[in-house]
Amino acid sequence: MEWILGLLSTLAIFAAALLILVFFHELGHFLAAKFFGMRVERFSLGFPPRIFGFKKGETDYCIGATPLGGYVKISGMIDESMDTEHLDEEPKPWEFRSKPVWQRIVVITAGVIFNMILAAIIYGGLAFSNGETKVQLDSVNEIYVAEGSLASQVGFQTGDRLVGVNGERVSYFNDLIAPEVMTSSTLQYIVERDGREATVTVADSLLDDIGQQGLISLANALPSKISNVQSGSPAEKAGLKAGDEITSINSQPVDYWVQAVELISSTEDSISLTINRQGEELSYELTTDANNKLGIYAPNPDSLFAIERFEYGFFESMGVGVERSNATVVGIVQGFSKMFSGDIAVRESLGGPVAIANITKEATDRGGWVGFWNITAFLSVTLAIMNILPIPVLDGGHLMFLIYEGITRREPSPKVRMWLQQIGFLLIIALFIFVTFNDIIRQFG
């Protein structure tokens, strides 16, 4: 029963995000078409068959049975419906084909533009309502790197102090793991090591692993200091207290929290701890619980690192929204370029409906409504980029035909357009099947 509720919750959250994205995308086409005097025959959320709706004026507003998308049907346009009956008649003033090329280009690109505007509004709204928290990098001391970990394979070493990325020193830890940084063509970190500056270059062969596992986080820099002790746990029974700093485990020196967790997890039953309590060294013998845990909690990063809080006014927050949207575009485009160049595996990086639904649910679970709106903004940018690709049946395909017409002063042959759109439609269906099966294999394989 629990997995059914989880599935329903995932579908509901994904459907809500998808509905918002599709509505705004199609609203862009709709408003642009209306503005230039074009007749809009249908505004549909979802594809046919039509389930229900209502007609107002010349437009049928409806819900389709196939939920993964939507469309606006504009009179006189060869679109996804492959309707060519109107071509036998003379163009009418309210038809798409009778308007100047520049107006048709605006209508075609309006959906993409509205998706970008939506992303900027969401990011800006989050900045206005929640502000932003950044960790000052100079307050983050040396990091711990576990032997054999991905960070170790990349070239990081225990004791490294992060100071910059891609040739530039940065002020905040957040800047080290920004999407546009992680997807850049060459990823290099600047560290201080043994009093000297060194460069750690991330090999392209490890990029897939970084996308799945992550690379570095503030957890790598947390000291081995206990923030709290669980009531009734082995640690409490032994006498450990909040504020105790673990200095050794089973006679092995310990300086970092991740290191302590690693040693505790690899030890069964009895564990020898040496702790520092206000300058006094104390030793303890503990026995882990059934889950091989002691019942101690990691230190709170907010109490250890310098946290800088940013509050934004309305107009300032909208500027932040535009900046984050642009950064998301750069990150996604760079990610696609790495896939096409073979630097990262397509099967591991490309996600379909199942993956997107799971990511949306996970983001909402972790961050609540803030997480939901963050992932929705990200997906809005992704939808904009995917739609502008020059593939027939997508907005980018229609734009390609219009650019050709604008340059040559003549329309592409309707037969050629129909042929190319059918090919494009088959390509989209094939891609949809591929990513869906890929999602299922990755999740259950």
N, C-alpha and C positions, 0 to 999 in steps of 0.2 A: 504493500500500500504506500509505503514511504517513497519508493522510487517512482510510483505513478504521480504522486503529488509533486515530486521534484521535477519530473518531466513536464507536467502541466505548468509549473511555475516558470520553467525555462522557456516554454513556448509562449506563455503570456507576456513575459518581459521582452522576448525577441519580437513578438508581433507588435507590441507597443512601439518599440524603436523603429521597426520597419514601416509601420503606418505613418509615423511622423516624417520619416525620410521621404517616402514616396509621395505623401501629400504635398510637401513643400516643393519637391521636384516638379511635380505635375502642375502645381499652382503657378510656378514660374512660366511654364509654357502657356497655360491658360490666360494669365493676365497679359502677357506680351501679345498673344494672338488677339485678344479682345481690344487691346490698346490700338492695334493697327487695323481694326475693323474686320478681322477675319471671323468667320462663323465657326464656333466650336460645337460639334455635334454631340460629343460625349466626354465627360470627365469621370474616369473610372479608377477606383482603388481596387487593384486586383484585375486579372485578365478573365475573359469569358470562360464559361457561360455566366451571364448576368444573373445575380441572385435577387436583388431588389434595388430600388432607387426611386427617384422622382424626376419629372421633367419640369424645368422652369425656363420659359422663353424658348430658345432654340436648342438648349443644351439638356442632355440626359445625364443627371448626376447619379452614379450607381456604384454598387459594390459587386465585384466579380468573384467567382468561386475559386480561382487560382490566385492565392494571396501573395506570391513572390513578385510584386511589382505593381504597375499601373500604367495608364496611358491617357493622353488627351487626343481625341480624334478631331482634326481640323479639316474643314471642307477643302477639297482640291489638293490634298497632299497624299503622296504614296507613302504609307506608313506600314506599321507592323501587320495591319489587316490585309495588305497586298491588294487593296481595292483599286482597280483601274477603270471602273465604269465611267468615271467623270472625264476621262481623257478623250472620249468620243464627242464631247460637247465643247463649245467655246468657253474659255475661262470667264467666270462671273466675278464681279467686283469684290465679293466677300470671300473669295477663295484664296487659299494659300498661294497657289501658283500664279495668281494675277498680281501679286505684290512685288515690289522691287527686291532685288537680291539682298540688300543690306537689312531690310525689314525681316525677311525670312531667316537670315542669319541670327538676328536678335532673338526671334522666336525659338529657334532650335537651341541656342546656347542658354536661354533663360532658365532652363531646368538646372543646368550645371551651376549657373550663377546663383540661383536661389539656394542650392545646397551649400555653396561656400558662404553665402550670407547667413544661413541657418547655423553653420558651424561657428562663425564669428560671434553671432548673437549668444549661442550657448556658452562658448568659452568666456565671452565678455560678462554674461550674466553670472557665471560661477565666480569670476574674479571680483565682481561687484558685491555679491552676497557673502562670499567666503574669504575673500582676500587670497593671499598666497604666502606660503611658508617656505623659506629656503634655509639651508644649512651652510653656514660660512665654512669654506674649505680649510681656512687656516686654523679652525678649531678641531679639525679631525686629525688625530695623530696617526701613528703607524698602523698598518693593517696586518692581519694574520692571514696567511695563505696556506691552506691544508695541502699536504703532499699528495700529488696525483689529481688534485682538483682542476677544474677548467681554468681557473685563474693562474694556477701553477703552470699549466700547459702553455698558456698565453705568454708567460714570462714574468709574472709578478712574483715577488719574494716577500716572506715575512719580514717586517721592518720597513717596507717601502712606505713612503709618504706621498700621496697623490697631490700634484700641484697644477696639472694642466692636461689638455687633450688637443691633438692635431696641431701641434706647434704653438698653441696659445695657452698662457696661464689664465686660469679662471678663478672667479671669486667664490663660487658656490658649488657644493657637491652635486647639486641637481644638474649643473651644466655638463658634468662628466657622463651622464647617462641619458641625455636628451635624445629623442628619436632621430633628429637630423644628424646627431653625432654618431649614434650607433649604426646608422646606415650609410655613413660617408664612404667614399671610395677607398680611402686608406684610414684605418683606425689606429692611432698611436697615442699612448698615454705618456705623459711626462711625470717622472717620479724622482724624489730625492732618496738616494740610497747610499748609505755609508758616507754622508757628507758631500756626495757628488750628485749631479743631475744625470739621469739615465732615461732612455726612451724604450717603452715596451710596445712593440708592434704586434697587432692582432692579425694572425694569419687568416687568409680567406677560408681555408679549410675548416676553421673553427667557428665561422659565423653562424652556421646552422645550430651548433650546440649552444652558442650564446643566446640565440633567439628562444631556445627551449628552456634553458637552465638559468639564464642570467649570468652576469660576470662578477660584478662587485656591488657591494651595498654597505650601508653604515654598519651593518652587523659585523662586517670584517674588522671594524675598528673598536668595537665595544670591549672595554676591559672586563676582567673576570670578577666583577663585583655583584654580589647578590642584591637585588632590589627588594625582594619579598620572599617569604617562606610559606608554603601552603600548609594550612592547618591540618594536623593529623598525619603529615607526611613523614617519611624517614628522616628528612633534614630537620624538621621541628623536634622530633623525638630525640635526635642526637644532640640538639642544642644549638644548631646554626641559627643565625639571626640576619635580618635585613641590614645591609651595610658591610657584612663580612666580605673580604676580598680573598678569593681562592688563589693561593700561591703555588700549590703543587697537588697533583693527583697521582696516587700510586708512585710517589717519589719522582715524578716527572714535573719539571717546572712549568707553570702555567701563567700566562700574562693576558690572554684574551678569552672572551666568553665563548666564541665559536670553538676555540681550542678545548675549553673545559667540557663543552657539550660532546665534542668528538671523543674525548677520553672516557667520559662517563658512559656514553652509548656503547663503547666497545668493551666495557668491563661488566662482567656478570657477578651478581651477588655482592661480595664485600668490596668496599672502596675505601681507600685511605686518603683523607683530605687534610691539607695544611692550609689554614686560613690566617689572614691578618685582621685582627679586630682592634682598631684604634692603636696600632703600634705593637700590640701583643700577638705573638705567634702561638696558635693553638692547633692541636691535632685531633682528628676524629676518625673513627671507624664506622662506616655506615653500610647498610644493606639496602639495595634498591627494591622498589615495589614490583608488582607483577608485570608492569610495563617497562621495567628497567629504568625507572626515573627516581629522582631524589625529592622532587617537589620544591625546586628553587626556580626563581624567575630572573630573567635577564634584566640588566639595568635599562632605565628609560633613556633613550637618546636625547630627549628634550632636556634632561637634567645634566647631560654630559657635554653636548655640543652647543655652540652659539647659534641659536635659532633666530633668524630675522623674519619679522612679520611685515607683510606689505598690505596696506589697505588702499583700495582704489575708489575714486569717485566715478560717477556714471560715465562721463565721456572718456576718462582715462581707462576705465575698464573695457570700453569698446575698442580702444586702441590695443589693449592687451589681447582681446579676442581676435583681432586681425592678425597680430603677431603670432599667436598660437596656431591659428589656421594656416598661416604661411609656413610655419615650422613643420606642421603636420604634412602639408603638401610636399615639402622638401624630403621629409623622412620617407613618405610612401613612394615618391618617384625614385629616390635613391635605392629603396628596397626592391622595386620592380627592375631597375637597371641591373642590380646584382643578380636577380633571378635570370634575366635574359642573357647575361654574360656568363652564367654558370658558376658564379662565385658562391651562391647558395642554392641548395636543392629546391626545385619547384615543388616537389611532393611534400617537403617538410614545411614550406613557407606559405603555400597557397591554401587558403581555407574557403570552404563553401558554407552553405546554410547551417549545417550541423555545427561546424567550428565557430561560426559567427554567433549562433544562438548560445553556445556554451560560454564563449568569451563575454558576451553581454550579461549573462546570468552571473558569472564569476565577478565581473566588475561591479555589478549591483550588490552582490552579497558582501563584497569587501568594503565598498564605499557608499552603500545606500544610494540615495537619489543623486548624490554628487557623482558616484561611480557610474550610475546609469546615464546621466547627461554627458559625462566625459566620453564614454564609449559611443554614445549617439552622435556627438560632434565628430569624433574620429571617423565613424562609419559614413557620416554625411560627406566628409572630404573624400573618402574612398569611393563613394558612389559617384561623386562629381568627376573624379579622375577616370574611373572605369567608363563612364558614359561618354567622355570626350574622346575616347580612343577611336581611331578612324576605321571602325568596323561597321559595315552596312547593317541597318536596323537599330544601331545605337545612335545617339545624338551626334557623335563624332563622324559617323558614316554619312548622315544627312548633311553635316557641315562640309564634308569633303566634296559632295556633289555640288553644293552651292558655291564653294570656292572655285571649282572647275567652271561652273557656269559664269561666275563673275569674271574670270580670266579670259575665257574663250568667247563670251557673249552668246553662248548657245547652251541649251539644256542638254544634259546627257539623255541618250535614247531611253524611253520608258522600258523597253525590253531589256536593255543592259542593266538599268537600275533594278528591275524586278529580279533579274538573274543574280546580280550581286547581293541583293537583300536576302534572297533565298539561301545563298551560300553563307552569308553572315548569320542568318537565323540558325542554320545547321551547326555552324561553329559555336554559337552561344549555347545551343542545346548540348553539344558534345562537351563543352567546357563545364557546363552545369553538372552533367552526369559524372565527369571525371572528378571534380572537386567534391561532389557528394559522396561518391564511393571512397575517395581518398580520406575524407573525414571519418567515415565509418570504419575503414581499415585502421586508421591511426587511433581511434577511440577503443575499438573492440578487438583489433588484431593482436 
